[in-house]
Amino acid sequence: MSKTPVLVTDGLTRSFKQGGVVIEVLRGVDLSIAPGEIVALLGPSGSGKSTLLQAVGLLEGGFEGQISIAGERVEKHNAGERTRVRREKLGFVYQFHHLLPDFNAVENVILPQLILGRTNAEARDKAAALLTDLGLGQRLDHRPSQLSGGEQQRVAVARALANEPVLVLADEPTGNLDEATAQKVLAEFLRLVRSRGSAALVATHNQALAQQMDRIVTLHEGQIED
């Protein structure tokens, strides 16, 4: 495994103007994540966790500072280059699953693989294997509306890992679930990420869930505290 960090941010800043007042959300975030490392990003609601993930995921502009993903400087990439990095190197899991409602579970996991260039047969085999590994082998043909909340989020986890990203970004991935289901889904998420050698940055406000990860960093007043 390469020793190059999968993520490095250096002096990452983000501010907003609201009613003539400048609000500094990120104030020089310095963060490094090693290959295969799962890092919990802890902080209360409104602390800037989602803003940081949007920056790292190349989902929004307006940031200052440096971002490197798997050794590639990305902060100045154009829209096409950002799309390529997201497709080839990143996976995303959100609080709400964002599954396509008209597609069944296996089709939702197939689609990102087709965009990467896999054949339909390869993508289907990979999707079925991932979903089966997550206990959904009997639910492959079910649409999101036919799945429970925990099952929907498992499909979202499989989709995030289908293209074997070097880094998975998860924003409160169990925040929409009851405590018991959240614990089960997190355990499956961590197991699957570790088994595939990906790294992960997981935003949460739940201290108990954060304790199950390799390292905890806290976002406080727009800066990272280890």
C-alpha positions as a Python dict, from the first residue, in 0.01 Angstrom:
ca = {
    (1, 'M'): (0, 0, 0),
    (2, 'S'): (127, 347, -89),
    (3, 'K'): (241, 562, 202),
    (4, 'T'): (120, 880, 27),
    (5, 'P'): (-164, 1031, 233),
    (6, 'V'): (-502, 989, 68),
    (7, 'L'): (-600, 1336, 186),
    (8, 'V'): (-404, 1646, 280),
    (9, 'T'): (-557, 1988, 339),
    (10, 'D'): (-336, 2286, 413),
    (11, 'G'): (-474, 2618, 530),
    (12, 'L'): (-826, 2544, 403),
    (13, 'T'): (-1059, 2839, 460),
    (14, 'R'): (-1420, 2919, 377),
    (15, 'S'): (-1622, 3225, 466),
    (16, 'F'): (-1972, 3352, 385),
    (17, 'K'): (-2129, 3696, 381),
    (18, 'Q'): (-2461, 3720, 560),
    (19, 'G'): (-2634, 4052, 602),
    (20, 'G'): (-2310, 4238, 545),
    (21, 'V'): (-2132, 4029, 808),
    (22, 'V'): (-1848, 3789, 714),
    (23, 'I'): (-1887, 3449, 880),
    (24, 'E'): (-1571, 3239, 887),
    (25, 'V'): (-1671, 2872, 879),
    (26, 'L'): (-1329, 2718, 812),
    (27, 'R'): (-1028, 2906, 944),
    (28, 'G'): (-719, 2728, 815),
    (29, 'V'): (-797, 2356, 834),
    (30, 'D'): (-487, 2134, 825),
    (31, 'L'): (-566, 1763, 802),
    (32, 'S'): (-389, 1450, 678),
    (33, 'I'): (-537, 1101, 643),
    (34, 'A'): (-323, 795, 578),
    (35, 'P'): (-418, 512, 339),
    (36, 'G'): (-672, 282, 503),
    (37, 'E'): (-725, 514, 802),
    (38, 'I'): (-1080, 583, 922),
    (39, 'V'): (-1106, 924, 1085),
    (40, 'A'): (-1405, 1059, 1275),
    (41, 'L'): (-1470, 1430, 1226),
    (42, 'L'): (-1641, 1533, 1548),
    (43, 'G'): (-1823, 1855, 1616),
    (44, 'P'): (-2169, 1994, 1696),
    (45, 'S'): (-2422, 2086, 1430),
    (46, 'G'): (-2316, 2407, 1258),
    (47, 'S'): (-1946, 2359, 1330),
    (48, 'G'): (-1855, 2333, 961),
    (49, 'K'): (-1824, 1956, 921),
    (50, 'S'): (-2041, 1944, 610),
    (51, 'T'): (-1862, 2246, 465),
    (52, 'L'): (-1528, 2070, 507),
    (53, 'L'): (-1659, 1754, 340),
    (54, 'Q'): (-1795, 1961, 50),
    (55, 'A'): (-1452, 2114, 4),
    (56, 'V'): (-1268, 1783, 15),
    (57, 'G'): (-1530, 1622, -211),
    (58, 'L'): (-1487, 1901, -469),
    (59, 'L'): (-1859, 1968, -453),
    (60, 'E'): (-1848, 2344, -398),
    (61, 'G'): (-1619, 2635, -480),
    (62, 'G'): (-1526, 2944, -283),
    (63, 'F'): (-1252, 2781, -77),
    (64, 'E'): (-895, 2897, -22),
    (65, 'G'): (-603, 2672, 63),
    (66, 'Q'): (-464, 2346, -69),
    (67, 'I'): (-627, 2004, -114),
    (68, 'S'): (-442, 1691, -226),
    (69, 'I'): (-615, 1359, -289),
    (70, 'A'): (-389, 1054, -326),
    (71, 'G'): (-100, 1285, -411),
    (72, 'E'): (-290, 1492, -669),
    (73, 'R'): (-337, 1864, -608),
    (74, 'V'): (-702, 1929, -683),
    (75, 'E'): (-806, 2268, -547),
    (76, 'K'): (-753, 2445, -882),
    (77, 'H'): (-908, 2176, -1101),
    (78, 'N'): (-1177, 2276, -1347),
    (79, 'A'): (-1524, 2119, -1343),
    (80, 'G'): (-1427, 1829, -1568),
    (81, 'E'): (-1117, 1743, -1366),
    (82, 'R'): (-1314, 1760, -1041),
    (83, 'T'): (-1570, 1518, -1184),
    (84, 'R'): (-1291, 1278, -1281),
    (85, 'V'): (-1141, 1285, -931),
    (86, 'R'): (-1479, 1222, -770),
    (87, 'R'): (-1548, 935, -1009),
    (88, 'E'): (-1209, 767, -976),
    (89, 'K'): (-1098, 838, -619),
    (90, 'L'): (-1391, 931, -394),
    (91, 'G'): (-1702, 769, -252),
    (92, 'F'): (-1986, 952, -76),
    (93, 'V'): (-2237, 851, 193),
    (94, 'Y'): (-2487, 1108, 322),
    (95, 'Q'): (-2733, 1123, 611),
    (96, 'F'): (-3013, 1061, 362),
    (97, 'H'): (-2944, 779, 118),
    (98, 'H'): (-3018, 970, -208),
    (99, 'L'): (-3093, 647, -394),
    (100, 'L'): (-3262, 673, -733),
    (101, 'P'): (-3625, 578, -660),
    (102, 'D'): (-3701, 422, -998),
    (103, 'F'): (-3407, 181, -981),
    (104, 'N'): (-3376, -124, -761),
    (105, 'A'): (-3095, -185, -513),
    (106, 'V'): (-2855, -360, -750),
    (107, 'E'): (-2917, -103, -1026),
    (108, 'N'): (-2835, 183, -788),
    (109, 'V'): (-2497, 21, -722),
    (110, 'I'): (-2440, -63, -1091),
    (111, 'L'): (-2480, 295, -1222),
    (112, 'P'): (-2162, 455, -1082),
    (113, 'Q'): (-1961, 160, -1210),
    (114, 'L'): (-2095, 205, -1563),
    (115, 'I'): (-1989, 570, -1550),
    (116, 'L'): (-1638, 453, -1454),
    (117, 'G'): (-1634, 226, -1760),
    (118, 'R'): (-1711, -124, -1631),
    (119, 'T'): (-1925, -352, -1844),
    (120, 'N'): (-2281, -415, -1731),
    (121, 'A'): (-2195, -776, -1641),
    (122, 'E'): (-1891, -672, -1433),
    (123, 'A'): (-2087, -399, -1261),
    (124, 'R'): (-2379, -627, -1183),
    (125, 'D'): (-2153, -895, -1034),
    (126, 'K'): (-1973, -638, -818),
    (127, 'A'): (-2299, -478, -705),
    (128, 'A'): (-2456, -812, -615),
    (129, 'A'): (-2145, -917, -421),
    (130, 'L'): (-2134, -593, -222),
    (131, 'L'): (-2503, -601, -138),
    (132, 'T'): (-2487, -966, -41),
    (133, 'D'): (-2190, -890, 184),
    (134, 'L'): (-2413, -631, 352),
    (135, 'G'): (-2691, -882, 411),
    (136, 'L'): (-2909, -768, 122),
    (137, 'G'): (-2874, -1072, -104),
    (138, 'Q'): (-3250, -1127, -97),
    (139, 'R'): (-3329, -760, -162),
    (140, 'L'): (-3138, -695, -485),
    (141, 'D'): (-3453, -638, -692),
    (142, 'H'): (-3627, -416, -437),
    (143, 'R'): (-3665, -45, -498),
    (144, 'P'): (-3574, 204, -222),
    (145, 'S'): (-3940, 248, -123),
    (146, 'Q'): (-3955, -126, -50),
    (147, 'L'): (-3652, -117, 181),
    (148, 'S'): (-3623, -14, 545),
    (149, 'G'): (-3416, 289, 643),
    (150, 'G'): (-3124, 72, 746),
    (151, 'E'): (-3142, -127, 424),
    (152, 'Q'): (-3151, 189, 215),
    (153, 'Q'): (-2840, 317, 387),
    (154, 'R'): (-2662, -15, 330),
    (155, 'V'): (-2733, 22, -42),
    (156, 'A'): (-2586, 373, -23),
    (157, 'V'): (-2273, 228, 142),
    (158, 'A'): (-2240, -33, -133),
    (159, 'R'): (-2279, 237, -397),
    (160, 'A'): (-2008, 450, -233),
    (161, 'L'): (-1760, 160, -234),
    (162, 'A'): (-1847, 12, -574),
    (163, 'N'): (-1568, 196, -758),
    (164, 'E'): (-1309, 112, -489),
    (165, 'P'): (-1236, 472, -386),
    (166, 'V'): (-919, 564, -202),
    (167, 'L'): (-1129, 787, 24),
    (168, 'V'): (-1490, 766, 141),
    (169, 'L'): (-1654, 1084, 269),
    (170, 'A'): (-1948, 1020, 501),
    (171, 'D'): (-2164, 1303, 636),
    (172, 'E'): (-2363, 1186, 941),
    (173, 'P'): (-2417, 849, 764),
    (174, 'T'): (-2637, 711, 1042),
    (175, 'G'): (-2797, 1038, 1154),
    (176, 'N'): (-3132, 947, 1000),
    (177, 'L'): (-3158, 611, 1178),
    (178, 'D'): (-3266, 498, 1525),
    (179, 'E'): (-2983, 415, 1766),
    (180, 'A'): (-2989, 37, 1725),
    (181, 'T'): (-3005, 51, 1346),
    (182, 'A'): (-2739, 323, 1337),
    (183, 'Q'): (-2500, 101, 1531),
    (184, 'K'): (-2556, -192, 1296),
    (185, 'V'): (-2515, 17, 980),
    (186, 'L'): (-2199, 184, 1114),
    (187, 'A'): (-2048, -153, 1201),
    (188, 'E'): (-2116, -278, 847),
    (189, 'F'): (-1980, 44, 698),
    (190, 'L'): (-1656, 23, 897),
    (191, 'R'): (-1611, -347, 820),
    (192, 'L'): (-1662, -296, 448),
    (193, 'V'): (-1434, 8, 427),
    (194, 'R'): (-1157, -174, 615),
    (195, 'S'): (-1192, -493, 413),
    (196, 'R'): (-1139, -298, 91),
    (197, 'G'): (-849, -88, 211),
    (198, 'S'): (-1020, 247, 164),
    (199, 'A'): (-973, 541, 396),
    (200, 'A'): (-1269, 736, 530),
    (201, 'L'): (-1352, 1072, 682),
    (202, 'V'): (-1677, 1042, 876),
    (203, 'A'): (-1852, 1353, 1006),
    (204, 'T'): (-2058, 1292, 1318),
    (205, 'H'): (-2170, 1460, 1638),
    (206, 'N'): (-2203, 1121, 1810),
    (207, 'Q'): (-1908, 1059, 2045),
    (208, 'A'): (-1993, 690, 2091),
    (209, 'L'): (-1987, 624, 1717),
    (210, 'A'): (-1669, 827, 1675),
    (211, 'Q'): (-1491, 612, 1934),
    (212, 'Q'): (-1519, 312, 1701),
    (213, 'M'): (-1295, 471, 1438),
    (214, 'D'): (-916, 480, 1416),
    (215, 'R'): (-875, 843, 1511),
    (216, 'I'): (-1092, 1137, 1617),
    (217, 'V'): (-1035, 1495, 1509),
    (218, 'T'): (-1256, 1777, 1631),
    (219, 'L'): (-1360, 2079, 1431),
    (220, 'H'): (-1361, 2369, 1674),
    (221, 'E'): (-1407, 2732, 1570),
    (222, 'G'): (-1318, 2643, 1214),
    (223, 'Q'): (-995, 2462, 1293),
    (224, 'I'): (-897, 2099, 1347),
    (225, 'E'): (-800, 1978, 1693),
    (226, 'D'): (-653, 1624, 1719),
}
